[in-house]
Amino acid sequence: MRPVFQFFAILLCCVALSGCLAMGNSPVGVSGYAYKHTLAPLLATDSTERPNKVGRSTMRSIFGLYAQGDASIQTAAQNGGIAHIHHVDVETTSILGIITDVTTIVYGN
């Protein structure tokens, strides 16, 4: 039992010191080892219309080993019924680097 514990302790140290755990898919490079919730701009257009629709698309990573989802701008726009994009934000939530969700948020009409 003891060698298994030592293996996982060494593995955890390697991941934590590699920097991959710290970055966690954040476009602005903000780190939060225990918990992170950020909202950052991704894209802006020259549209002068006030946006009245919002669309979201999400992808999830578990332990950095398994990832699934479609967080594309196109999918978010389709989910919100948006034809003309005003701006796009990206929201990142990470808990202990174990589960990370990245959500693309599209605003438009």
TIMI-2910 file (N, C-alpha, C, CB; in pm, 1 decimal, decimal comma, always signed):
<rs>
+----------+----------+----------+----------+----------+----------+----------+----------+----------+----------+----------+----------+------+
!      n_x !      n_y !      n_z !     ca_x !     ca_y !     ca_z !      c_x !      c_y !      c_z !     cb_x !     cb_y !     cb_z ! resn !
+----------+----------+----------+----------+----------+----------+----------+----------+----------+----------+----------+----------+------+
!    +81,9 !   -119,6 !     +0,0 !     +0,0 !     +0,0 !     +0,0 !    +86,2 !   +125,9 !     +0,0 !    -93,1 !     -0,1 !   +120,2 !  Met !
!   +196,8 !   +121,4 !    +70,9 !   +284,0 !   +238,1 !    +82,3 !   +344,8 !   +280,0 !    -52,9 !   +395,5 !   +209,0 !   +182,0 !  Arg !
!   +392,4 !   +186,8 !   -138,6 !   +447,6 !   +227,7 !   -269,1 !   +343,5 !   +297,9 !   -357,4 !   +502,8 !   +105,4 !   -342,8 !  Pro !
!   +218,5 !   +256,7 !   -348,2 !   +112,8 !   +320,8 !   -426,8 !    +94,6 !   +465,5 !   -381,8 !    -20,5 !   +242,9 !   -413,4 !  Val !
!    +94,0 !   +488,4 !   -251,7 !    +80,6 !   +624,0 !   -198,4 !   +198,0 !   +710,9 !   -243,2 !    +71,8 !   +621,2 !    -44,4 !  Phe !
!   +318,9 !   +656,0 !   -236,8 !   +437,2 !   +731,4 !   -278,5 !   +431,0 !   +765,3 !   -426,9 !   +564,8 !   +652,0 !   -248,1 !  Gln !
!   +385,9 !   +671,4 !   -507,5 !   +373,4 !   +696,0 !   -650,9 !   +280,4 !   +813,0 !   -678,3 !   +322,6 !   +571,0 !   -722,2 !  Phe !
!   +161,4 !   +813,8 !   -615,6 !    +65,6 !   +920,4 !   -639,4 !   +112,3 !  +1053,7 !   -581,6 !    -68,5 !   +883,1 !   -580,8 !  Phe !
!   +187,1 !  +1051,0 !   -473,1 !   +241,8 !  +1174,2 !   -416,9 !   +344,7 !  +1235,6 !   -512,0 !   +305,6 !  +1147,0 !   -279,4 !  Ala !
!   +429,5 !  +1152,3 !   -569,3 !   +528,9 !  +1200,0 !   -665,6 !   +459,8 !  +1250,4 !   -792,4 !   +629,8 !  +1087,7 !   -700,1 !  Ile !
!   +360,0 !  +1178,6 !   -838,5 !   +284,4 !  +1219,2 !   -957,0 !   +217,6 !  +1354,3 !   -935,5 !   +179,2 !  +1113,7 !   -992,1 !  Leu !
!   +157,2 !  +1374,8 !   -819,9 !    +92,5 !  +1501,9 !   -788,6 !   +193,1 !  +1616,1 !   -787,5 !    +21,3 !  +1493,7 !   -653,9 !  Leu !
!   +308,3 !  +1593,6 !   -729,3 !   +413,7 !  +1696,8 !   -726,9 !   +460,1 !  +1730,6 !   -867,9 !   +533,7 !  +1649,8 !   -642,3 !  Cys !
!   +477,1 !  +1630,8 !   -951,8 !   +521,6 !  +1655,4 !  -1089,2 !   +420,1 !  +1738,4 !  -1166,7 !   +546,4 !  +1523,0 !  -1161,3 !  Cys !
!   +293,6 !  +1705,7 !  -1153,2 !   +188,5 !  +1780,1 !  -1222,9 !   +181,2 !  +1923,4 !  -1170,8 !    +52,0 !  +1710,2 !  -1206,2 !  Val !
!   +185,5 !  +1939,9 !  -1039,6 !   +176,0 !  +2073,5 !   -980,4 !   +294,3 !  +2160,7 !  -1019,4 !   +167,2 !  +2063,5 !   -828,7 !  Ala !
!   +412,7 !  +2102,5 !  -1028,7 !   +532,3 !  +2180,1 !  -1061,7 !   +551,0 !  +2201,0 !  -1211,6 !   +654,0 !  +2112,1 !  -1005,5 !  Leu !
!   +477,3 !  +2129,1 !  -1293,2 !   +493,2 !  +2142,3 !  -1438,2 !   +431,0 !  +2269,5 !  -1492,5 !   +432,6 !  +2023,5 !  -1507,7 !  Ser !
!   +339,2 !  +2329,7 !  -1418,0 !   +273,3 !  +2450,8 !  -1465,4 !   +141,8 !  +2423,2 !  -1535,2 !   +363,8 !  +2525,0 !  -1557,9 !  Gly !
!   +117,8 !  +2301,9 !  -1578,1 !     -6,6 !  +2269,0 !  -1647,3 !   -126,5 !  +2284,4 !  -1554,6 !     -0,7 !  +2126,4 !  -1702,7 !  Cys !
!   -110,6 !  +2246,1 !  -1432,2 !   -218,9 !  +2257,8 !  -1336,2 !   -250,4 !  +2404,1 !  -1308,1 !   -183,3 !  +2185,2 !  -1206,6 !  Leu !
!   -149,2 !  +2487,8 !  -1307,2 !   -167,7 !  +2629,0 !  -1274,3 !   -241,0 !  +2703,7 !  -1383,9 !    -34,0 !  +2694,6 !  -1248,7 !  Ala !
!   -211,8 !  +2675,4 !  -1509,5 !   -271,2 !  +2752,2 !  -1618,1 !   -417,3 !  +2715,7 !  -1640,2 !   -193,0 !  +2730,8 !  -1745,8 !  Met !
!   -449,3 !  +2590,5 !  -1649,2 !   -587,6 !  +2545,7 !  -1656,0 !   -672,8 !  +2608,1 !  -1764,5 !   -650,8 !  +2570,5 !  -1528,7 !  Gly !
!   -620,4 !  +2625,0 !  -1886,5 !   -697,3 !  +2672,1 !  -2001,3 !   -748,6 !  +2814,5 !  -1987,6 !   -812,3 !  +2581,4 !  -2024,1 !  Asn !
!   -688,0 !  +2896,3 !  -1910,5 !   -732,1 !  +3033,7 !  -1896,8 !   -664,6 !  +3120,5 !  -2001,7 !   -702,7 !  +3086,4 !  -1755,9 !  Ser !
!   -741,3 !  +3197,8 !  -2078,5 !   -680,1 !  +3280,0 !  -2182,7 !   -597,1 !  +3395,2 !  -2126,5 !   -787,0 !  +3335,0 !  -2273,6 !  Pro !
!   -616,6 !  +3431,8 !  -2001,8 !   -541,6 !  +3542,3 !  -1942,8 !   -431,7 !  +3493,6 !  -1849,8 !   -635,0 !  +3634,3 !  -1867,4 !  Val !
!   -412,3 !  +3363,4 !  -1836,2 !   -303,1 !  +3308,0 !  -1758,7 !   -316,3 !  +3325,1 !  -1608,7 !   -177,8 !  +3368,8 !  -1802,4 !  Gly !
!   -436,5 !  +3339,9 !  -1558,6 !   -458,4 !  +3352,8 !  -1414,7 !   -462,5 !  +3213,4 !  -1354,7 !   -590,0 !  +3431,4 !  -1383,6 !  Val !
!   -391,0 !  +3194,5 !  -1243,6 !   -389,9 !  +3061,9 !  -1182,9 !   -462,1 !  +3062,8 !  -1048,8 !   -246,3 !  +3012,6 !  -1165,2 !  Ser !
!   -519,0 !  +2949,9 !  -1018,5 !   -582,8 !  +2927,2 !   -889,7 !   -579,2 !  +2777,8 !   -865,1 !   -729,8 !  +2983,2 !   -885,8 !  Gly !
!   -490,2 !  +2735,2 !   -776,5 !   -473,0 !  +2591,2 !   -756,5 !   -597,6 !  +2524,3 !   -698,9 !   -355,3 !  +2565,9 !   -665,1 !  Tyr !
!   -660,0 !  +2585,0 !   -599,4 !   -774,8 !  +2522,5 !   -534,6 !   -903,0 !  +2546,3 !   -613,4 !   -790,3 !  +2575,3 !   -392,6 !  Ala !
!   -925,6 !  +2671,0 !   -654,2 !  -1049,2 !  +2704,5 !   -725,6 !  -1023,9 !  +2824,1 !   -815,1 !  -1165,4 !  +2733,9 !   -626,5 !  Tyr !
!  -1081,7 !  +2821,7 !   -933,0 !  -1070,4 !  +2934,0 !  -1023,9 !  -1201,1 !  +2952,6 !  -1098,7 !   -954,2 !  +2913,6 !  -1121,9 !  Lys !
!  -1246,5 !  +3076,3 !  -1105,5 !  -1362,5 !  +3112,3 !  -1186,5 !  -1330,6 !  +3246,5 !  -1250,4 !  -1495,6 !  +3118,5 !  -1100,5 !  His !
!  -1306,2 !  +3246,8 !  -1382,5 !  -1270,9 !  +3369,9 !  -1451,9 !  -1364,2 !  +3393,1 !  -1569,5 !  -1125,3 !  +3365,3 !  -1499,5 !  Thr !
!  -1381,0 !  +3519,4 !  -1603,8 !  -1457,0 !  +3560,7 !  -1721,4 !  -1370,6 !  +3661,4 !  -1794,2 !  -1598,5 !  +3621,1 !  -1683,6 !  Leu !
!  -1334,6 !  +3631,6 !  -1919,3 !  -1243,0 !  +3717,2 !  -1993,3 !  -1294,9 !  +3740,8 !  -2135,0 !  -1102,2 !  +3655,1 !  -1997,2 !  Ala !
!  -1260,5 !  +3855,0 !  -2192,8 !  -1301,1 !  +3882,0 !  -2331,2 !  -1221,9 !  +3795,3 !  -2428,2 !  -1281,8 !  +4031,2 !  -2365,3 !  Pro !
!  -1287,8 !  +3754,6 !  -2535,2 !  -1221,5 !  +3673,0 !  -2636,1 !  -1222,2 !  +3743,1 !  -2771,6 !  -1289,0 !  +3535,9 !  -2646,9 !  Leu !
!  -1333,1 !  +3811,6 !  -2803,5 !  -1348,2 !  +3872,5 !  -2935,1 !  -1447,4 !  +3987,7 !  -2926,5 !  -1394,6 !  +3768,0 !  -3039,6 !  Leu !
!  -1421,5 !  +4092,5 !  -3001,6 !  -1515,8 !  +4204,0 !  -3010,9 !  -1527,9 !  +4242,8 !  -3157,8 !  -1469,4 !  +4326,5 !  -2923,2 !  Ala !
!  -1646,4 !  +4285,6 !  -3197,9 !  -1668,1 !  +4330,4 !  -3335,4 !  -1697,9 !  +4479,2 !  -3333,9 !  -1784,0 !  +4251,4 !  -3403,2 !  Thr !
!  -1716,2 !  +4537,9 !  -3452,6 !  -1746,5 !  +4681,0 !  -3461,1 !  -1897,1 !  +4706,9 !  -3466,2 !  -1679,3 !  +4741,7 !  -3584,1 !  Asp !
!  -1976,4 !  +4608,4 !  -3427,2 !  -2121,8 !  +4623,3 !  -3426,5 !  -2163,8 !  +4729,3 !  -3325,1 !  -2190,2 !  +4488,7 !  -3394,9 !  Ser !
!  -2255,1 !  +4816,7 !  -3368,0 !  -2304,5 !  +4921,8 !  -3278,5 !  -2439,6 !  +4884,9 !  -3217,1 !  -2316,3 !  +5054,3 !  -3354,3 !  Thr !
!  -2498,1 !  +4774,9 !  -3262,5 !  -2626,0 !  +4731,3 !  -3207,2 !  -2606,9 !  +4674,5 !  -3067,4 !  -2691,9 !  +4626,9 !  -3298,6 !  Glu !
!  -2704,0 !  +4700,7 !  -2982,2 !  -2700,1 !  +4643,6 !  -2846,8 !  -2742,8 !  +4497,0 !  -2855,6 !  -2793,5 !  +4724,1 !  -2747,6 !  Arg !
!  -2662,1 !  +4404,4 !  -2804,6 !  -2697,9 !  +4262,7 !  -2814,8 !  -2815,5 !  +4227,9 !  -2723,6 !  -2577,3 !  +4174,9 !  -2779,9 !  Pro !
!  -2907,2 !  +4144,9 !  -2774,8 !  -3021,7 !  +4104,2 !  -2693,2 !  -3035,0 !  +3952,2 !  -2682,5 !  -3149,3 !  +4162,4 !  -2751,1 !  Asn !
!  -2938,6 !  +3879,9 !  -2736,3 !  -2939,2 !  +3733,5 !  -2725,9 !  -2803,7 !  +3686,1 !  -2673,5 !  -2970,9 !  +3667,6 !  -2864,1 !  Lys !
!  -2806,6 !  +3572,6 !  -2603,3 !  -2684,1 !  +3512,5 !  -2549,6 !  -2685,5 !  +3363,3 !  -2580,8 !  -2671,4 !  +3537,2 !  -2395,0 !  Val !
!  -2573,7 !  +3312,7 !  -2628,3 !  -2559,5 !  +3169,8 !  -2654,0 !  -2435,2 !  +3116,5 !  -2584,7 !  -2552,9 !  +3141,7 !  -2805,3 !  Gly !
!  -2440,8 !  +2991,4 !  -2540,7 !  -2328,6 !  +2931,0 !  -2467,9 !  -2295,3 !  +2794,0 !  -2525,9 !  -2361,4 !  +2918,7 !  -2317,4 !  Arg !
!  -2166,2 !  +2761,9 !  -2521,2 !  -2120,2 !  +2626,6 !  -2554,4 !  -2007,7 !  +2592,7 !  -2457,7 !  -2072,0 !  +2615,9 !  -2705,2 !  Ser !
!  -2000,8 !  +2466,4 !  -2414,9 !  -1910,3 !  +2428,1 !  -2306,9 !  -1832,1 !  +2301,2 !  -2340,7 !  -1988,5 !  +2407,9 !  -2177,8 !  Thr !
!  -1709,0 !  +2296,2 !  -2290,5 !  -1630,0 !  +2173,3 !  -2293,4 !  -1577,1 !  +2148,9 !  -2152,6 !  -1512,5 !  +2182,5 !  -2397,9 !  Met !
!  -1549,6 !  +2022,7 !  -2121,3 !  -1505,2 !  +1984,2 !  -1986,6 !  -1384,0 !  +1892,9 !  -1995,9 !  -1619,3 !  +1914,2 !  -1908,6 !  Arg !
!  -1290,1 !  +1914,7 !  -1904,8 !  -1172,0 !  +1830,5 !  -1893,2 !  -1169,2 !  +1770,6 !  -1752,5 !  -1041,4 !  +1911,7 !  -1922,8 !  Ser !
!  -1138,0 !  +1643,0 !  -1743,9 !  -1128,9 !  +1574,6 !  -1615,1 !   -986,4 !  +1523,8 !  -1598,4 !  -1232,4 !  +1457,2 !  -1605,1 !  Ile !
!   -919,6 !  +1571,9 !  -1494,6 !   -780,3 !  +1538,3 !  -1463,5 !   -683,5 !  +1572,9 !  -1576,1 !   -769,3 !  +1391,6 !  -1431,9 !  Phe !
!   -727,3 !  +1650,4 !  -1674,9 !   -641,2 !  +1679,3 !  -1788,7 !   -616,2 !  +1557,6 !  -1875,7 !   -510,4 !  +1734,4 !  -1740,9 !  Gly !
!   -684,0 !  +1448,1 !  -1845,3 !   -665,8 !  +1324,3 !  -1919,3 !   -779,4 !  +1296,8 !  -2016,5 !   -652,4 !  +1209,5 !  -1823,8 !  Leu !
!   -898,1 !  +1346,2 !  -1983,3 !  -1016,5 !  +1323,0 !  -2064,9 !  -1086,3 !  +1456,4 !  -2087,4 !  -1112,4 !  +1220,0 !  -1997,6 !  Tyr !
!  -1114,7 !  +1488,2 !  -2211,6 !  -1183,0 !  +1613,8 !  -2243,3 !  -1292,3 !  +1587,1 !  -2345,4 !  -1083,0 !  +1720,1 !  -2296,6 !  Ala !
!  -1404,3 !  +1657,7 !  -2327,5 !  -1516,9 !  +1638,5 !  -2417,9 !  -1596,3 !  +1767,1 !  -2425,7 !  -1606,7 !  +1521,3 !  -2371,7 !  Gln !
!  -1653,9 !  +1793,2 !  -2541,4 !  -1742,6 !  +1907,3 !  -2557,3 !  -1708,0 !  +1990,0 !  -2679,0 !  -1738,4 !  +1993,6 !  -2434,8 !  Gly !
!  -1793,9 !  +2083,3 !  -2709,0 !  -1776,9 !  +2174,3 !  -2822,1 !  -1797,7 !  +2315,6 !  -2770,4 !  -1876,5 !  +2140,9 !  -2939,3 !  Asp !
!  -1690,7 !  +2387,7 !  -2748,7 !  -1699,8 !  +2524,6 !  -2697,9 !  -1670,8 !  +2624,7 !  -2809,1 !  -1602,4 !  +2545,6 !  -2580,5 !  Ala !
!  -1708,4 !  +2590,4 !  -2931,2 !  -1681,6 !  +2678,5 !  -3044,2 !  -1777,0 !  +2797,0 !  -3045,5 !  -1692,1 !  +2601,4 !  -3175,3 !  Ser !
!  -1733,0 !  +2904,4 !  -3108,9 !  -1816,4 !  +3023,9 !  -3122,0 !  -1939,0 !  +2991,4 !  -3207,2 !  -1735,7 !  +3141,4 !  -3184,7 !  Ile !
!  -1921,2 !  +2910,9 !  -3310,9 !  -2032,1 !  +2874,5 !  -3399,0 !  -2142,5 !  +2801,3 !  -3322,2 !  -1981,5 !  +2787,0 !  -3514,5 !  Gln !
!  -2105,5 !  +2705,6 !  -3239,3 !  -2204,2 !  +2630,5 !  -3161,1 !  -2274,9 !  +2720,7 !  -3060,6 !  -2137,0 !  +2513,5 !  -3088,2 !  Thr !
!  -2200,1 !  +2807,9 !  -2995,6 !  -2260,9 !  +2901,2 !  -2899,5 !  -2360,5 !  +2992,6 !  -2970,1 !  -2151,9 !  +2985,5 !  -2828,6 !  Ala !
!  -2324,1 !  +3043,1 !  -3088,9 !  -2414,5 !  +3130,1 !  -3164,4 !  -2540,6 !  +3054,2 !  -3205,4 !  -2343,5 !  +3186,6 !  -3288,9 !  Ala !
!  -2525,2 !  +2929,7 !  -3249,2 !  -2641,8 !  +2848,7 !  -3286,6 !  -2730,5 !  +2822,0 !  -3165,4 !  -2597,2 !  +2715,5 !  -3349,6 !  Gln !
!  -2670,1 !  +2793,0 !  -3050,5 !  -2748,0 !  +2766,1 !  -2929,7 !  -2828,2 !  +2888,3 !  -2885,0 !  -2655,8 !  +2720,9 !  -2817,2 !  Asn !
!  -2779,4 !  +3007,6 !  -2915,2 !  -2848,9 !  +3130,4 !  -2877,0 !  -2933,6 !  +3189,6 !  -2987,7 !  -2750,2 !  +3231,8 !  -2831,9 !  Gly !
!  -2935,6 !  +3125,1 !  -3103,9 !  -3011,0 !  +3177,3 !  -3217,6 !  -2954,8 !  +3310,7 !  -3265,6 !  -3157,9 !  +3193,2 !  -3180,5 !  Gly !
!  -2823,3 !  +3322,2 !  -3267,2 !  -2756,6 !  +3448,1 !  -3300,9 !  -2703,8 !  +3442,5 !  -3443,6 !  -2641,5 !  +3477,7 !  -3202,0 !  Ile !
!  -2739,5 !  +3543,4 !  -3523,2 !  -2692,4 !  +3553,4 !  -3660,5 !  -2580,4 !  +3656,6 !  -3672,9 !  -2808,1 !  +3589,7 !  -3753,6 !  Ala !
!  -2585,3 !  +3761,9 !  -3591,1 !  -2484,9 !  +3868,2 !  -3594,7 !  -2419,6 !  +3879,1 !  -3457,0 !  -2548,8 !  +4004,6 !  -3637,0 !  His !
!  -2290,2 !  +3848,8 !  -3452,1 !  -2217,1 !  +3847,1 !  -3325,0 !  -2171,4 !  +3987,8 !  -3287,5 !  -2095,6 !  +3752,3 !  -3333,4 !  Ile !
!  -2193,9 !  +4024,3 !  -3161,4 !  -2148,9 !  +4153,3 !  -3107,6 !  -2014,9 !  +4137,3 !  -3037,1 !  -2253,8 !  +4211,8 !  -3010,3 !  His !
!  -2006,5 !  +4044,6 !  -2941,4 !  -1880,3 !  +4013,7 !  -2874,6 !  -1885,8 !  +3874,1 !  -2813,4 !  -1849,0 !  +4118,8 !  -2766,3 !  His !
!  -1767,5 !  +3823,3 !  -2776,7 !  -1754,9 !  +3687,7 !  -2723,8 !  -1668,9 !  +3691,2 !  -2597,8 !  -1693,5 !  +3591,5 !  -2830,1 !  Val !
!  -1713,8 !  +3622,6 !  -2494,7 !  -1637,9 !  +3606,8 !  -2371,3 !  -1609,0 !  +3458,3 !  -2350,7 !  -1715,2 !  +3666,4 !  -2249,2 !  Asp !
!  -1510,0 !  +3430,1 !  -2268,3 !  -1481,8 !  +3291,5 !  -2231,2 !  -1478,1 !  +3283,8 !  -2078,7 !  -1346,3 !  +3241,2 !  -2294,2 !  Val !
!  -1550,8 !  +3186,2 !  -2025,1 !  -1560,6 !  +3164,9 !  -1881,0 !  -1490,3 !  +3033,8 !  -1847,6 !  -1710,0 !  +3162,8 !  -1833,3 !  Glu !
!  -1401,2 !  +3038,6 !  -1749,2 !  -1326,8 !  +2919,7 !  -1708,7 !  -1351,9 !  +2892,6 !  -1561,2 !  -1175,2 !  +2936,6 !  -1736,4 !  Thr !
!  -1388,7 !  +2769,0 !  -1529,2 !  -1406,1 !  +2727,0 !  -1390,5 !  -1324,2 !  +2599,9 !  -1369,8 !  -1557,9 !  +2703,7 !  -1355,8 !  Thr !
!  -1243,1 !  +2599,7 !  -1263,8 !  -1159,7 !  +2483,7 !  -1235,0 !  -1160,6 !  +2456,2 !  -1084,7 !  -1014,9 !  +2505,7 !  -1285,9 !  Ser !
!  -1176,6 !  +2329,7 !  -1049,6 !  -1176,6 !  +2288,4 !   -909,8 !  -1060,5 !  +2192,5 !   -888,5 !  -1312,3 !  +2222,3 !   -870,0 !  Ile !
!   -959,9 !  +2238,8 !   -816,6 !   -839,6 !  +2160,9 !   -785,0 !   -768,4 !  +2107,9 !   -908,7 !   -875,7 !  +2045,6 !   -695,4 !  Leu !
!   -795,6 !  +2164,2 !  -1023,8 !   -736,1 !  +2113,8 !  -1146,8 !   -791,0 !  +1978,6 !  -1187,6 !   -587,7 !  +2104,7 !  -1131,6 !  Gly !
!   -889,0 !  +1929,4 !  -1113,0 !   -947,3 !  +1798,4 !  -1141,7 !  -1052,7 !  +1810,7 !  -1250,8 !  -1008,7 !  +1736,8 !  -1014,3 !  Ile !
!  -1144,7 !  +1903,2 !  -1232,4 !  -1250,1 !  +1928,0 !  -1330,5 !  -1237,5 !  +2071,5 !  -1377,5 !  -1392,0 !  +1900,7 !  -1271,0 !  Ile !
!  -1225,9 !  +2090,0 !  -1507,8 !  -1217,1 !  +2223,1 !  -1565,9 !  -1324,4 !  +2237,1 !  -1672,5 !  -1076,2 !  +2249,2 !  -1625,1 !  Thr !
!  -1406,3 !  +2341,2 !  -1660,7 !  -1507,0 !  +2372,9 !  -1761,4 !  -1468,2 !  +2502,7 !  -1830,9 !  -1648,5 !  +2384,3 !  -1697,8 !  Asp !
!  -1474,7 !  +2504,0 !  -1963,2 !  -1450,8 !  +2624,2 !  -2041,3 !  -1577,2 !  +2649,9 !  -2121,9 !  -1324,1 !  +2609,8 !  -2134,2 !  Val !
!  -1636,6 !  +2767,7 !  -2102,3 !  -1760,9 !  +2803,3 !  -2169,0 !  -1739,4 !  +2925,9 !  -2255,7 !  -1872,9 !  +2828,5 !  -2066,8 !  Thr !
!  -1778,9 !  +2915,1 !  -2382,3 !  -1775,4 !  +3027,8 !  -2473,9 !  -1912,6 !  +3093,2 !  -2468,4 !  -1737,7 !  +2983,3 !  -2620,4 !  Thr !
!  -1915,0 !  +3225,0 !  -2446,1 !  -2040,0 !  +3298,5 !  -2435,5 !  -2044,9 !  +3400,5 !  -2549,0 !  -2053,5 !  +3368,2 !  -2295,9 !  Ile !
!  -2144,1 !  +3386,2 !  -2636,9 !  -2158,5 !  +3474,8 !  -2751,2 !  -2277,7 !  +3567,1 !  -2728,7 !  -2175,5 !  +3393,8 !  -2882,1 !  Val !
!  -2255,9 !  +3696,4 !  -2751,1 !  -2361,1 !  +3797,7 !  -2739,8 !  -2389,0 !  +3852,8 !  -2878,6 !  -2320,3 !  +3912,2 !  -2641,1 !  Tyr !
!  -2515,5 !  +3871,0 !  -2912,0 !  -2548,2 !  +3924,7 !  -3043,8 !  -2697,4 !  +3928,7 !  -3067,3 !  -2481,8 !  +3843,0 !  -3151,8 !  Gly !
!  -2733,5 !  +3937,2 !  -3195,1 !  -2874,5 !  +3945,2 !  -3236,5 !  -2903,4 !  +3840,6 !  -3343,2 !  -2908,8 !  +4086,9 !  -3289,7 !  Asn !
+----------+----------+----------+----------+----------+----------+----------+----------+----------+----------+----------+----------+------+
</rs>
